[in-house]
Amino acid sequence: MKTTHIEHIGIAVRNLEDSIRFYEEVLGLKCYNIEVVADQKVRTAFFMAGQTKIELLESTSDEGPVARFLEKRGEGVHHIAFAVDNIEEALEHLTQKGIKAIDNKPRKGAEGLDIAFLHPGSTFGVLTELCEDKNKKR
Ligand code: ZN
């Protein structure tokens, strides 16, 4: 598999507007997109810090994965997303290596990316997301 860069860092927050204010007014970054990802039961806000994207995640439901994360661990870094050049191939490669995936097949994430999460039990405690931007290439 070919991992090209860190696509983004995902941060779980309780209140999107409050946290956007911190990133804009204190850190001086600009929120360039807010998007609801119904599939993951989140509302997301995006920032670029230089070349690195930051994704803030607010849960839209008490049942969603981010709600469960906040309940267990509170606010903070939720996942790290790596860009790969071929997500299907990457998942197959990882499965062969015995890495447990949460998503065995890619699904649509925010910003039209194809994404898949790996299980933190297989990745030394870090919830790891793989992303491929098929729009960019094809
Ligand atoms: Zn993400």
Residues whose N, C-alpha, C, O or C-beta is under 5 A from the ligand:
A	BS01	ZN	G10 A81 E129
